[in-house]
Amino acid sequence: MGESSSIKEILSVLKKRWEIIIIIALTVTIMAVILSFYIISPTYEANTKIFMRQENKSNNDNNDESQINKNLIKTYSELIQTNDFIDKIIRENNFDINSEDILKELSVIPNVETQILEVKLRGRDKYFTEKILESICTEFVKESKKINPYSNAKIIESVKLPKWKKSPNEATNIGIGSVLGVMLGILFVILLENFNTRISNKGQLEKAISVPVIGCIPAQKNNGRGSRYRVLTFENNPNSVQAEAYRQLRNNISYSFDKEAFSIISIISPDSNTGKSTVASNIALAFSEVSKNVIIVDCNLRNPTLHKIFNISNMQGLSDVFVGREKVENVIREYCNNISVLPWGKVLINSSEILESNKIDEVLEHLKSNYDLVIIDTAAIQNFTDTHLLSSKVDGNIFVVKEDKTRIEEVIDSKKILDKVGAKVIGTVLN
């Protein structure tokens, strides 16, 4: 089960980072193209064949003659590849090259069964390579007769002018470059994921704090609409994949309600800019779809945003209730069927101290008795202590984490804070 889960995580990472893999693969492939066509000099190979045979001037039987010929072809294959022999050819033909360079590219393959020497020579200039090999073979036939008058060496296949490059093989190099590029891309993505301290997938989040992931919200592309349109995706684009993800999240929350009595939930996050308020707003809309009477409360004391999301007045709100200027029922705004919004109102200097009073308990009790579900939007746990207090006063908390932004250590530290104040976390959302 664990191995299967690991494979799924790797595949998920590769799917998410496929652009990086493609970029690396294309880069390596382009490098292979540049090397093959513009940097690596082409190499040509000329070849020829020489038949070797020892004339039988004695009464030796056929077996002896065959063995002599086999030994002869091995001996002469070594002769061609000596420095003295190649130096002689260079001197006689005034070739502008040294023997070491020729010998590096010269290969002699003796076939003792057929008594044929196959001679090959590689070079950058195909005409020069052909000329050198012709000189080597012609001189070898002469030299072999000087060494052994009974030797019968004959060029049976003239030197072929190489029509095609031996190397580089562009198609092979490009193919290898493409495969290597994909492999390097995959390796890079896996290493990047291992060294990345940000939450990037569901498994990583569950492993970090041992809390079930009850929702994964896909990223929403900027389609040119206003920010408010994109935030309230459940209302403005109810058939989108994001809206469907919120329905699934609603169902998972409802399942938690069935197991335990929840009527007040807090939407929390370890850091700012995780999309927590967006998640809270769309959860409220999702529950209103199934005829739940929902109120969403802005308890982000220093940076309230719900009034902007729902396009309502923030002149009066919960802060006015806490200081005794208004009753809670007077500052609640009706948004649409089944949804009400309680904005924060004006930012107070001693906001966190107000939450420590009994007034917050009275407000929560009032809301609980008048609505099926109370959703509270809060500030980031890592930044402000008032969220710690609120999280312990609600029935359950939903932990929102921003994919590829929230760090693992922030999630772990935030969970420790919640455990310390006795807050109950019913699930996490990867946004």
N, C-alpha and C positions, 0 to 999 in steps of 0.2 A: 504493500500500500504506500509506504514511504517513498520507494523508488519510483512508483507511478506518479506520485505527487511531484517529485523532483523533475521528472521528465516534462510534466505539464507546465511547471514553472519556467523551465528553460525554453519550451516552445512559446510560452506567453511572452517571455522577454524578447525572443527573436522576432516574434510578430510585431511587438511594439517598437522595436528598434530596427525594423527592416530597412529604413532609409539609410542608416549608417552602414549597414552591410552592403547595400547597393552602391553607395558612394565609394567605399573602400574597394569593392570588386571592380568598379569602373576605373578607379584610379590606377590600380595594379595592371588592369588590362591595357589601358592607354600607355602606361610605362612600357609594357611588353611590345606594343605596336611601335613606339618610338625607338626602343632598343633594336628591334628587328629590322626596321626600315631605314633608320637614320644614323644609328650609332655603331652597331656591330657590322664590321666590314664583311662582305660576302666571301665565302670560301668555295673554290671549285675543286673537283677531283677528276684527274685524268687517270686512265688505267690501260694496261696492256697485258698480254700473256706471252710467255716464252716457253717453248717446249725444250726439255733437257733430256739427252740420252747419251749413254756411253757406248761407242761402237765396240763390238766384240771382236777382238783380234786374236783371241786365244780359243782353246777348246773348252772353256768353262761351260758348264751346263746352264740351262735357263734360269734356275734358281739363283745361282751365283750372280748371273748378269742382272737379274731383277734387284738383288740386294745392293749391288754396286750402283745401280741407277738411283735407288732410294737414298743411299748415302751421298751420292753426287748432288742431287737436288737440294739436300739440306746444306751441304757445304757451300754451294753457289749462292744460296739465299743469304748466307752470312756475308759472302764476298761483296755483294751489291751494297750492303749496309755498312761498309768500312769507310773511315775518314779518308784514307789514302786514295781509294777508288773515286770517291766523290770529288776530292780535291783535284784529281787529274782531269776530270770532266770539266770542272770550273775553269781550270787553266787553259785547256785546249779550246774552249768555246768563249772565253772571256765573259763569263756570266758574272753579273754584279750581285753576288750573293755568297754567303759563306756556307761551308759544309754542314755546320751544326743546324742551321735553319732548314736545310734540305732534309737532313736525316730525321729531324723532328716530325716532318710531314710525310716521310717515305715509309711505306709498309710493303713487305714482301711476304706473300703467303704461299708456302710450298705445298703442293699436293703430291705426296709420294706415290699415290696409287696411279694417277694419270701422268706423272712426271712433268707437270706443268707448274711454272712459277707465275703467280698473279702479282703484278707489280702496280702499286697505286701511289699517286703523289697528289698532295693537296697544296693549293696556293691561292693567293689573292687575285693574281692576273691569270686568266685562263689560257691565254696564248703563251705566256712565258712558262707556265706550268707544263703545257703540252710540249714545248721545245726542250725543256730540261729532261722530261721523262723519255723523249725520243733519243736524246743524247746518251742517257744512262743505259738504255736497252741496246743501242747500237754498239756502244763501247763495251758493254758486258759480253756480247756475242764474240767480239774480237778478243777480249781479255781471256775468256774461258778457253779459247783455242790455243792461246799462248801458254796457259798454265797446263793444259792437258790436250795434246794433239788429237786424242781419241774422243774428245768431247764433241758432241753434236748439238749445238744450241741454235735455236731458230725462233725468230719472232713469228708467232702464228696468228697474232691479232694486233694490227697496227694501233698505235696510240690514238685514242678517241678524244677529239676536242670536246671538253665538257660543255654541254648545252645548258645544263641547269645547275644552280648553286647547290652545293652539298650542305652548306649552312650559311646563314641561319634559316631554319625552316619556320617561316612566318606563321603558318597555320598552327603548327605544334606549339610554338612559343605563345601565341595568343590564347590557345586553348589552355595551356598550363597556367598562364597569367590569370585567366578568368577563374579557373578552379582555385588557384592559390589565393586570389583576391577574396572569393567567397569564404574560404576557410579562415583567412586572416580577419575578415569582417566578423564572422561568428565568434572567433576567439576574442577579438577586441570587445565585442558586446558583452560576452560572458564575464570577462575580466572587469569591464566597466561596472557591471551589475554587482559583482562581488565586492568591489571597493567603494561602491556608491552607498552613502549613509542615508539617503533619502528613501522614503517608502515608495516603491514603484509597482507593487502588485499585491493582490489579495492575500496570498500565502505569507508574504513578508510581514504584513500588518497583523495577521492572526498570530503569527509566531512571536511577534514583539511583545504583545500584552495578553495573549491567551483569551481574547474576547472575540466572539464570532463577528464576521463581516456580514451585516444584514442588507447592505446596499452598495452597488457600484454604479456611479453616475458617469456615463460617457461624456467626453469633452464635446462642447458645442461649438461649431464653426461660426465665425463671424459672417453673417449673411447680409450685412449692410444695414440691418435694422438697428434701432436704438438699444441701449443697454438694458432698459426696463423690459423691453420685449424679450430679450434673451434671458433675463433673470427669471421672469415668470413664464418659463417654457411650458409648464403644465397647463396654463390658461391659454397662452397664445399659440401654442403648437401642440395640441393634445395628442396628435398621432405620431409624434416624433419618438425616436429611440430613447431620448432623455425622459419624456413623459412616461413611457412604458417602464423605465427603470425606477421612476418614483412610485408607480403603481406597485411594482414588486417590493419596493422598500416599505410602502404602506402595509402590504399584506404581511410582511415579516414583522413589522411593529405590532400589527393586530394579533399575530400569533403569540407574541410576548404578552399582550393584554389578556389573551385567553388563559395563559398559564398563571399570571399574577394580575392583581388589580392595579392598573395604571390609569391615571387620569391627568396627571401633570408630568410632562417630559421636558427636559432641558436639552437644547442643542448646543454642544460645546466643542471646542477645538483647542489644541495645544498652542497654536500661534495664530496670528492675524492673516488675513487674505487667503483663507482656505475655502471661501465660498459657503461658509457656515450659514449666513443669513439667507442666501439663495436656497440652500437645502431646507432650512426651516420653513421658508415661505411656500415652497413647492410641496412639502409634506402636508402643510395646512390645506392647500388646494386639493391634494390627493384625497385627504380624508373628507373634505366637503363633498367630493364626488359621490361618496357612498352615504350621503345624508347624515354625516356627523356634524354636530354643532360645535365649531372650532373657534377658539380665540388664540391669536398669536401675540405674545407680549414682548416688547423690546426692553430688555434689561442690560443692554450694552450701554452702561452709564456714561461713558466718555465719548463714544462715537456711535450714536444711534443711527440706524439706517433704514428701519422698516417703513418709516413714513415716506422715504424716497421710493422704495420698492413698490409700495401700494398707492403712491401718489395721494397721500392724505396730509392734513395739517399736523404740524408738530408744535403748535403754539402752546397747547396744553397736553399733559400726559401723566404718566405714573409718578413723575417727580412732584407734580402738584398735589397728588394724593398723599404722598409721604410728608409733605410740609403742611398739610391740612388746608390747602386752598380749595381743593375740590374733592368730591366723592368719586369713587372709582367708576361708578356707572355713568357719570357725566363726561368722562374723558375717553370712553370706549367708542371707536369709530366702526360703523357697519360698512363692510367693504362690498359684500355681495351675499347671496343666499348662503347661509350656514357659515360664513366667515366674518369674524370681527377682528379688529386690530387695536391693540392698546399701545400707543407710542410712548416713548420715554418722556418727551417734553423737553423743557430747557435743562441744560446740563448744570448740575449743582456742584459746588465746591466740595461738599462733604457727602457725596453720593454713596460711597462705600459704607460710611458710618450709618446712614439711613437704613441700609439693608440689614444691619445688625440689630435693628429694633424689632419689636413685635409687630410692627405695621405690615411688614412683608408677609408674615404668617396670616394676618387678617385678610390681606388682598388675595393671597393664594386660595384661602378657604372660600372666599366669596366667589372667585372665578370657578373653582371646582364645583360649587353647588349650582352654577348657572350654565355650565358648558360641558359637553361630552368629553372634550379634549382641550387641554391647555398646553400650548407650545411656547416655550421661553427661549428667546434668542439672547445669548450672553456674550461677554467679552472673552478674549483668549485666556486660557488658564495660566499660561506662562507669564502673562503681563500683569494681571490684576487679581488680587485676593478675593474680591467680591464674588467672583465666579465660584471659588471654592465653597463659600457659604451657601450660595444658591443651589449648587449641585447636591448638597446634603439635605436640602429642604424639599426636593421634588421626588416623585415616585421612581423616576428612572432617567438616565442620561444617555444621549446618543452622541457618540464621539466622531467628529468629522475630520478627516485627514485629506490633505491635498496631495494628489499623486505627483511624484517627482519634485515635490517642494518641501513637505514636512519631513524633518529628520527623525530617524529612528529613536535617537536619544531623547528628543523632545516628547515623543509619544510615550516612551517608558517613564520619563520623569513626571509627565502629566498624570499618568495612571497611578503612580505612587502617591501623588498629591490627593487624588480622588479617593484612593484606599484609606489614606490617613484621616480624611474627614468623614469617612463612612458613606461616600456617595456610591450609588448603584449604577453601573454602566450596563445597559441592556444590549448594546451592540455598537458596531462602528460602521462608518460610511466612507468609502474611498471615492473621493470627488475628483 
